[in-house]
Amino acid sequence: MDTPLPDMAFRIMSLMFKVRDLFSPRINVLEEVGIEPGFQVLDYGCGPGSYIEGVSKLVGDSGKVYALDIHPLAIRKVKNLASRRRLANVETILSACDIGLPDKSIDVVLLYDIFHHLGQPGDVLHELHRVLKDDGILSFSDHHMKDSEISSGMVVGNLFSPSRRGRKTHTFVKNVPSITS
């Protein structure tokens, strides 16, 4: 998404997510990902933070959760959540594309329900590829897209390859250029 939603639309979306999460807890999605203690996880397009508490618990005190969103209200909501729940391993990033983290520093990227909004998905995928460790994974879900659209959208630029399909997510691995002698 190149521009943030209007504040009222963001608030309505946040309310809808709260209702969704009551009936379908986000931990059910996260269980497919394979997040382990000590992992560095980036929730790209974190919105109001539906996944933050679950990821924070999975990575534990030795891990880190980066919550990135373009919307200032999203960042405020995640900061409030982290403060209320005492999630010391959560850091927020207000940005559209420039993540600002070092190369190859992230174990898992969560790219959930945002891809269909992106005006320049190739730019975002390049940035995610840059920060993802060589053995890292990109966990993808977007209920606004068909499986064929997901597959074609995610392989643009040959940055990622499909790894597995779970019940709720698609897992992609980072393509790493091979060095030949």
C-alpha positions in Angstrom: 0.0 0.0 0.0 1.6 3.2 -1.1 -0.6 5.5 1.1 -2.2 4.8 4.4 -5.9 4.1 4.7 -7.9 7.0 6.0 -8.0 6.9 9.8 -11.7 5.9 10.0 -11.2 3.1 7.5 -8.2 1.9 9.6 -10.3 2.0 12.8 -13.1 0.0 11.1 -10.6 -2.6 9.8 -9.1 -2.9 13.3 -12.5 -3.6 14.7 -13.2 -6.2 12.1 -9.8 -7.9 12.9 -10.7 -8.1 16.6 -13.9 -9.9 15.7 -12.1 -12.2 13.3 -9.5 -13.0 16.0 -12.2 -14.0 18.5 -13.4 -16.7 16.1 -10.1 -17.6 14.5 -7.1 -16.9 16.8 -4.0 -15.8 15.0 -1.9 -18.4 16.8 -3.5 -21.0 14.6 -1.9 -19.3 11.6 1.4 -18.8 13.3 1.7 -22.5 14.2 2.2 -23.2 10.5 5.2 -20.9 10.2 7.7 -22.7 12.4 8.8 -19.7 14.5 11.4 -20.7 17.1 12.8 -19.0 20.3 15.5 -16.5 19.4 14.2 -15.8 15.9 14.1 -12.3 14.4 10.6 -11.8 12.8 9.4 -9.0 10.7 5.6 -8.5 10.5 5.4 -6.4 7.3 2.1 -4.5 7.2 1.4 -5.3 10.8 -1.8 -3.3 10.9 -3.3 -3.1 14.4 -1.0 -6.0 15.6 -3.1 -9.1 15.4 0.0 -11.3 15.2 2.3 -9.4 17.5 1.6 -11.0 20.8 1.7 -14.5 19.4 5.0 -13.9 17.6 6.4 -12.2 20.7 5.7 -15.3 22.8 7.1 -17.7 20.2 10.4 -15.9 19.8 10.8 -15.4 23.5 13.1 -13.1 25.3 16.0 -14.0 23.1 14.1 -13.1 19.9 12.8 -9.9 18.4 9.6 -8.9 16.6 9.7 -5.9 14.2 6.2 -4.6 13.4 6.3 -2.4 10.2 3.4 -0.4 8.8 2.8 2.7 6.8 0.0 3.9 9.0 0.8 5.9 12.2 -2.3 4.5 13.9 -1.0 1.0 13.4 2.3 1.8 14.9 0.5 3.5 17.9 -1.7 0.5 18.4 1.2 -1.9 18.4 3.2 0.3 20.8 0.2 0.4 23.1 -0.2 -3.4 22.9 3.5 -4.0 23.6 3.4 -1.7 26.6 0.1 -3.1 28.0 1.3 -6.7 27.6 4.9 -6.0 28.5 6.3 -7.3 25.3 9.9 -6.0 25.6 11.0 -7.8 22.4 8.7 -5.7 20.0 10.0 -2.8 18.0 7.9 -0.7 15.6 8.9 0.7 12.2 6.9 3.4 10.4 7.7 2.9 6.7 6.2 1.9 3.4 9.1 0.0 2.0 12.5 1.0 3.5 12.7 -1.5 6.4 15.9 0.0 7.8 17.3 -3.3 9.2 20.6 -4.8 8.3 21.0 -7.2 5.4 20.3 -10.8 6.2 19.1 -10.1 9.7 15.6 -11.6 9.7 14.6 -15.3 10.1 10.9 -15.0 9.2 8.9 -12.4 7.3 5.2 -12.4 7.8 3.4 -10.9 4.7 -0.2 -11.3 5.6 -3.2 -9.6 3.9 -1.2 -6.7 2.5 0.2 -7.9 -0.9 -2.9 -7.0 -2.8 -2.6 -3.4 -1.6 1.0 -2.9 -2.7 1.4 -0.4 -5.6 5.0 -1.5 -6.2 5.2 -5.2 -4.9 8.5 -5.7 -6.7 10.2 -3.0 -4.6 8.8 -4.5 -1.4 9.9 -8.0 -2.4 13.4 -6.8 -3.1 13.6 -5.2 0.3 12.2 -8.3 2.0 14.8 -10.4 0.1 17.5 -8.0 1.3 16.7 -8.3 5.0 15.9 -12.0 5.0 18.6 -14.5 6.0 19.7 -16.9 3.3 17.9 -19.7 5.1 15.0 -17.6 6.2 11.4 -18.0 5.1 8.6 -15.7 3.9 5.2 -16.7 5.2 2.5 -15.4 3.0 -1.3 -15.2 3.2 -3.7 -12.9 1.4 -7.3 -14.0 1.3 -8.0 -11.4 -1.4 -5.9 -13.4 -3.9 -6.2 -16.8 -5.7 -3.4 -19.3 -5.3 -2.4 -18.8 -8.9 -2.1 -15.0 -8.3 0.0 -15.6 -5.2 2.4 -18.0 -7.0 2.9 -15.6 -9.9 3.2 -12.5 -7.7 5.7 -14.0 -5.4 8.1 -15.3 -8.0 8.6 -11.9 -9.7 12.2 -11.2 -10.1 13.2 -14.8 -9.1 13.7 -13.6 -5.5 11.6 -16.3 -3.8 10.5 -19.9 -4.6 7.5 -21.8 -3.2 8.4 -24.2 -0.4 5.2 -25.5 1.0 1.5 -24.8 1.3 -0.2 -24.9 4.7 -3.8 -24.7 5.5 -3.7 -20.9 6.0 -0.3 -19.9 4.6 2.1 -20.2 1.7 5.8 -20.6 2.6 8.5 -19.2 0.3 12.2 -19.6 0.6 14.8 -17.0 -0.5 16.6 -17.7 -3.7 20.3 -17.2 -3.1 22.6 -16.9 -6.1 25.0 -19.8 -6.3 28.7 -19.2 -6.6 30.4 -21.4 -9.1 34.1 -22.0 -9.2 
